Amino acid sequence: MNLEIKQILEKIEKNGYEAYVVGGFVRDYFLHRQTNDIDICTNALPKEIQKMFGTSRKLGNYGSYNVKTKQFNFDITTYRNESNFENRNPKTIIYTKELFEDLKRRDFTINAICMNRFEQIIDPYHGQEDIEKKQIRMIGDPQKRLKEDPLRILRAIRFAGLLGFTIQPDLQKSIIAQKEQLKTISDYHIKRELSAIFISENFQACLDLFDQYGIWQYLPIQKSKMNYVPDLNGMWAQVNLTKQLPFTKMELRQINQIKEILKLNSIHAWTIYQYGLYPTSIAAKIQNQNEDGLKKLYQRMPIHERKDLAISFLEIKDLTHASNPEVKEMENQLIQAIFEEKVPNDHEKIIEYIKEVMK
């Protein structure tokens, strides 16, 4: 176990409490996969966790406390019971001193394995065995657990597809029976879960499971052919949405730029200038275009951004006596003319060109 993880666990234990790494980190430990997000469960109450690590940080949902180190992002949470679910959220949360009470509220057996700082394992639901069998199995009654939180349907499919596991038969039946409940999940959680699928090279296995279980009609996306690229905006650009999801303004702008480039017959230097190197390179990867060729095209560009133009805004304005919006339009026409090799990016040549053609 990494020293930073041990130090966090040891700090909690030295204050008189239990502490275990649980969930994804332990699962990935057995799968020989690396993860930087680590969940720690403890019998220390939220206010006691705050005293140990500082009160400047606010407690998250359900009393979780976040600690960031050089290598890891820790979420430290008190053992708890959850019940009376409404819209995925438990209306009743009771902190408990018992580790096993906390573990039984978790979704799948592979996510309920604990490890202490000596790397000793606690596995009451036989998650290690399910990892060896490569199967996703729900803790408790699948029908009840999926009804509590329908997002578990997508999580089961995500884990199965991305890990190459199968879904245990009773859970499969419950997914098919409960799939309509997907319509009740918030757009935020749908986007987050689909993003976790799209960012993996094994995403297609998850989409195949959407087919198998008849999931598509309950998601805000239409089935479409996608080529994997290691860029989330590039993956979302290949999806047709039936409703708008909560993307940031930056995400939405870049996704739309990539979509627009994908509609073009080919990529030219002018395309790179208009949209920028990032969205153009992602679109090129989606279309399986040669990356080295795109880099060479970028290097040969006469202008990479407006400041590279060999004449200033004010000079154009003085030459033409045009209004500011008109000068802006002239700039755009001038840059396009340079890309079309009608005039070189040379100060004197540009002045001549403006006098002859653009005045």
C-alpha positions in Angstrom: 0.0 0.0 0.0 1.2 3.5 -0.9 2.7 5.4 2.0 0.3 8.4 1.7 -2.7 6.0 2.1 -1.2 4.4 5.1 -0.5 7.8 6.7 -4.2 8.8 6.3 -5.4 5.5 7.8 -2.8 5.7 10.6 -3.8 9.2 11.5 -7.4 8.2 12.0 -6.4 5.1 14.0 -4.1 7.1 16.3 -7.1 9.2 17.2 -8.8 6.0 18.5 -11.0 5.1 15.5 -11.2 2.4 12.9 -10.3 3.2 9.3 -10.4 1.1 6.1 -10.0 1.7 2.4 -13.1 0.5 0.7 -14.7 0.4 -2.8 -13.0 1.2 -6.1 -9.4 1.3 -4.9 -9.6 -2.2 -3.3 -11.5 -3.6 -6.3 -8.8 -2.2 -8.6 -6.1 -3.5 -6.3 -7.2 -7.0 -7.1 -7.6 -6.2 -10.8 -4.1 -4.7 -10.9 -5.5 -1.4 -12.0 -4.4 2.0 -10.8 -6.7 4.6 -9.3 -6.1 7.9 -7.6 -9.6 8.3 -6.0 -9.8 6.6 -2.7 -12.7 6.1 -0.3 -12.1 5.6 3.4 -14.8 4.5 5.8 -14.4 5.0 9.6 -16.5 4.9 12.8 -15.3 8.5 13.5 -18.2 11.0 13.2 -17.9 13.8 10.6 -17.2 16.4 13.3 -14.4 14.2 14.6 -12.9 13.7 11.1 -12.9 17.5 10.8 -11.0 17.9 14.0 -8.3 15.5 12.7 -7.8 17.1 9.3 -8.9 20.7 9.9 -12.2 22.5 10.0 -11.5 24.8 7.0 -12.9 22.2 4.6 -16.7 21.9 4.4 -18.3 18.5 4.8 -19.7 17.0 1.6 -23.0 15.2 1.0 -23.8 12.8 3.9 -20.9 14.0 6.0 -18.1 13.0 3.6 -14.8 14.8 4.1 -12.3 15.3 1.3 -8.5 15.3 1.6 -6.2 15.8 -1.3 -2.5 14.8 -1.2 0.2 14.8 -3.9 -1.0 11.5 -5.4 -4.5 10.9 -4.2 -8.0 12.3 -3.7 -9.5 10.9 -0.5 -13.1 10.8 0.6 -13.5 9.9 4.2 -17.0 8.9 5.3 -18.5 7.7 8.6 -20.1 4.2 8.7 -23.8 4.7 8.1 -27.2 3.1 7.3 -29.4 4.5 4.6 -33.2 4.0 4.1 -36.4 5.6 2.9 -35.1 6.5 -0.6 -36.8 9.2 -2.6 -35.4 10.2 -6.0 -32.2 8.2 -5.3 -31.6 10.1 -2.1 -31.9 8.4 1.3 -34.3 10.3 3.6 -33.0 8.6 6.7 -29.3 8.4 7.4 -28.1 6.9 10.7 -24.4 6.9 11.6 -23.3 3.6 13.0 -20.2 2.2 14.8 -20.4 -1.1 12.8 -18.4 -1.6 9.7 -20.7 -4.4 8.4 -23.7 -2.2 8.7 -21.9 0.3 6.4 -20.9 -2.4 3.9 -24.3 -3.8 3.4 -25.6 -0.5 2.0 -23.1 -0.6 -0.9 -24.2 -1.6 -4.3 -22.1 -4.5 -5.6 -20.0 -7.2 -3.8 -16.9 -6.1 -5.7 -17.3 -2.6 -4.2 -17.7 -3.8 -0.6 -14.2 -5.1 0.0 -12.2 -3.4 2.8 -8.5 -3.2 3.4 -6.7 -1.9 6.5 -3.3 -0.2 6.6 -1.6 -3.6 7.0 -3.3 -4.8 3.7 -5.5 -7.2 5.6 -8.8 -7.8 3.8 -12.4 -7.8 5.1 -14.8 -9.3 2.5 -18.1 -10.3 4.0 -19.9 -10.5 0.7 -17.3 -12.5 -1.2 -16.3 -9.7 -3.6 -12.9 -11.3 -4.2 -14.7 -14.5 -5.4 -16.9 -12.5 -7.7 -13.8 -10.7 -9.1 -12.3 -14.1 -9.8 -15.5 -15.2 -11.4 -15.7 -11.9 -13.3 -19.3 -11.3 -12.3 -21.3 -8.3 -11.1 -23.5 -9.3 -8.2 -25.7 -7.0 -6.1 -25.6 -6.9 -2.3 -29.1 -7.8 -1.1 -32.3 -8.1 -3.3 -31.5 -6.7 -6.7 -35.1 -5.6 -7.3 -35.2 -3.6 -4.1 -31.7 -2.2 -4.5 -32.3 -1.0 -8.1 -35.6 0.6 -7.0 -33.8 2.5 -4.3 -31.4 3.9 -6.8 -31.9 3.2 -10.6 -28.5 4.7 -11.3 -27.2 1.3 -10.2 -28.5 -0.1 -13.5 -26.0 2.1 -15.4 -23.3 1.3 -12.8 -23.8 -2.4 -13.2 -23.6 -2.1 -17.0 -20.5 0.2 -16.7 -18.6 -2.2 -14.5 -19.6 -5.2 -16.5 -18.7 -3.6 -19.9 -15.5 -1.9 -18.9 -14.1 -4.7 -16.8 -15.2 -7.5 -19.1 -17.4 -9.0 -16.4 -20.9 -10.7 -16.8 -23.9 -9.6 -14.8 -25.3 -12.2 -12.4 -28.7 -13.6 -13.7 -30.9 -12.3 -10.9 -29.4 -8.8 -11.4 -30.0 -9.1 -15.2 -33.7 -9.8 -14.7 -34.0 -6.9 -12.3 -32.3 -4.5 -14.7 -34.8 -5.5 -17.4 -37.7 -5.2 -15.0 -36.6 -1.8 -13.5 -35.1 -0.1 -16.6 -38.0 2.3 -16.9 -36.8 3.8 -13.7 -33.9 5.3 -15.6 -36.2 8.1 -16.6 -36.2 9.3 -13.0 -32.4 9.9 -12.8 -31.2 13.5 -13.0 -29.5 14.8 -16.1 -26.3 15.5 -14.0 -26.0 11.8 -12.9 -26.8 10.5 -16.4 -24.1 12.7 -17.9 -21.6 11.7 -15.3 -22.2 7.9 -15.7 -22.2 8.1 -19.5 -19.0 10.1 -19.4 -17.4 7.4 -17.3 -18.3 4.9 -20.0 -17.3 7.0 -23.0 -13.8 7.8 -21.7 -12.9 4.1 -21.7 -11.5 2.2 -24.7 -14.0 -0.6 -23.7 -17.0 1.7 -24.1 -18.5 -0.3 -26.9 -19.1 -3.3 -24.6 -21.3 -1.1 -22.5 -23.3 0.1 -25.5 -23.8 -3.5 -26.5 -25.3 -4.1 -23.1 -27.6 -1.2 -23.6 -28.8 -3.1 -26.7 -29.1 -6.4 -24.8 -31.2 -4.9 -22.0 -33.2 -2.4 -24.2 -31.8 0.6 -22.4 -31.5 3.1 -25.2 -35.0 4.4 -25.2 -34.6 5.5 -21.5 -31.5 7.5 -22.1 -31.2 11.1 -23.5 -28.9 9.9 -26.3 -29.6 8.2 -29.6 -27.7 5.1 -30.7 -24.9 6.0 -33.1 -21.6 4.7 -34.4 -18.6 6.0 -32.3 -14.9 5.8 -32.8 -12.9 5.8 -29.6 -10.7 8.9 -29.0 -9.0 9.6 -25.6 -10.9 12.8 -25.2 -14.3 13.1 -23.5 -15.5 16.0 -25.6 -14.6 14.1 -28.7 -16.7 11.2 -27.6 -19.7 13.3 -26.7 -19.4 15.1 -30.2 -20.3 11.7 -31.8 -23.5 11.4 -29.8 -26.9 12.7 -30.8 -28.7 14.0 -27.7 -32.5 14.0 -27.4 -32.3 16.6 -24.6 -29.6 19.0 -23.4 -27.4 17.7 -20.7 -25.6 19.9 -18.1 -22.3 20.6 -20.0 -20.3 23.6 -19.1 -20.2 26.5 -21.6 -16.6 25.4 -22.5 -17.5 21.8 -23.0 -20.5 22.7 -25.1 -18.5 25.1 -27.3 -15.8 22.5 -27.9 -18.3 19.7 -28.5 -20.1 21.8 -31.1 -16.9 22.8 -32.8 -15.8 19.2 -33.2 -19.3 18.4 -34.5 -19.0 21.2 -37.1 -15.6 20.0 -38.2 -16.8 16.4 -38.6 -19.4 17.7 -41.1 -16.7 19.1 -43.4 -15.5 17.1 -46.3 -11.8 17.6 -45.3 -9.6 19.5 -42.9 -7.5 22.4 -44.3 -5.2 25.0 -42.7 -8.2 27.4 -42.7 -10.2 24.9 -40.6 -7.5 24.8 -38.0 -7.4 28.6 -37.9 -11.1 28.9 -37.6 -11.7 26.3 -34.9 -8.3 25.9 -33.2 -5.9 23.0 -33.1 -7.5 21.2 -30.2 -11.0 20.6 -31.7 -9.5 20.1 -35.2 -7.1 17.4 -34.0 -9.9 15.6 -32.1 -12.1 15.6 -35.2 -9.2 14.3 -37.2 -8.6 11.4 -34.7 -12.3 10.5 -34.9 -12.0 10.4 -38.7 -8.8 8.3 -38.4 -6.7 11.0 -40.2 -3.0 11.1 -39.9 -1.9 13.0 -36.8 1.6 13.9 -38.1 0.0 15.3 -41.3 -2.2 17.6 -39.2 0.8 18.8 -37.2 2.8 19.6 -40.3 -0.2 21.4 -41.7 -0.4 23.5 -38.5 3.4 24.3 -38.6 3.1 25.5 -42.3 0.2 27.9 -41.5 1.0 31.5 -42.3 -1.1 32.7 -39.3 -2.0 30.8 -36.2 -4.0 33.6 -34.5 -5.0 37.2 -35.1 -1.9 38.7 -33.5 0.2 37.1 -36.2 -1.4 39.3 -38.9 1.3 41.7 -40.2 -1.0 44.7 -39.9 -2.9 46.2 -36.9 -6.6 46.9 -36.5 -6.0 50.6 -36.3 -3.9 50.6 -39.5 -6.7 49.0 -41.4 -9.1 51.5 -39.9 -6.9 54.5 -41.0 -6.5 53.1 -44.5 -10.2 52.4 -45.1 -12.0 54.9 -42.7 -14.4 52.1 -42.0 -16.4 51.5 -38.8 -15.1 49.0 -36.2 -17.5 46.2 -37.3 -16.5 46.7 -40.9 -12.8 46.6 -40.0 -13.4 43.4 -38.1 -15.0 41.9 -41.2 -12.1 43.2 -43.3 -9.6 41.5 -41.0 -11.4 38.2 -41.4 -11.5 38.5 -45.2 -7.8 39.5 -45.2 -6.8 36.5 -43.1 -8.8 34.2 -45.4 -7.1 35.7 -48.4 -3.7 35.0 -46.9 -4.7 31.3 -46.4 -5.9 31.2 -50.0 -2.5 32.6 -51.0 -4.0 35.7 -52.6 -1.6 37.8 -50.6 1.4 37.0 -48.4 1.4 37.9 -44.7 3.7 40.9 -45.3 3.0 44.4 -44.1 3.6 46.2 -47.4 1.9 43.6 -49.5 -1.1 43.7 -47.3 -1.4 47.5 -47.5 -1.2 47.2 -51.3 -3.9 44.5 -51.2 -6.2 46.6 -49.1 -5.8 49.6 -51.4 -6.5 47.6 -54.5 -9.2 45.2 -53.3 -10.7 46.0 -49.9 -11.0 49.7 -49.9 
